[in-house]
Amino acid sequence: MAEKVKDPVCGMAVDPDTAPAKAEYKGKTYYFCAPGCRAAFEKEPEKYVGKEKSKGCC
């Protein structure tokens, strides 16, 4: 099991090995708890890149 990373949209801890969704942005891979969070990220990635605060999920 890999070290968990934070979903940039909702702040949930996600295991990169089993994450239901992922996306590439500016050469970095981001992992998501659900396809809905990935869709929100892909729509406005700059809104979420570098954010540390939890926003609620899905």
N, C-alpha and C positions, 0 to 999 in steps of 0.2 A: 504494500500500500504506500502510495506516495504521500508526501507532506501536503496537507490541505492548503488551498489558496482561496482567496476571497473573490466571490462573484462581484464584479465591479458595479453591477446594477443594484442588487439587493443587499449585498454584504454577507450573504450566507457562505459558510465554509464548504468548499467543494474539493473532492478528490480528483485531480486531473486525470487519473487512470480510468475513472468511471463516470466522469461528468457527462450529463445528457446532451450538452451542447458546448461548442467552442468556436472562436472566431479569431482571425488574425487582424491586427491593426498596427501599422507602422513597425512591422517586423517583430511584433510581440504576440504571443498566443494568450488569449483570455479564455477562461473557463466559466461556464454558467450552470446554475442549478436546474434550469429549464429552458426550452426553446423560446419562451416568451421574453426572458431576460436577454437572451442573445439578440432577438429581434429589436428590442428597445435599444440595446447597445449599438447595433448596426445602423439604426436610424439616426442616432446622435452620439457617436463615439466620444467626441470631445467633452460632452456633458459628464461622462463617467470616468474618463482616463484621469488617474491621479486622485480620484475621490476616495476617501477613507470612511465616510459616514454611511451608515445603513439607511436605506430608503424604503424598506418594506418590499415584499416579494410578490411577484406575479399578479 
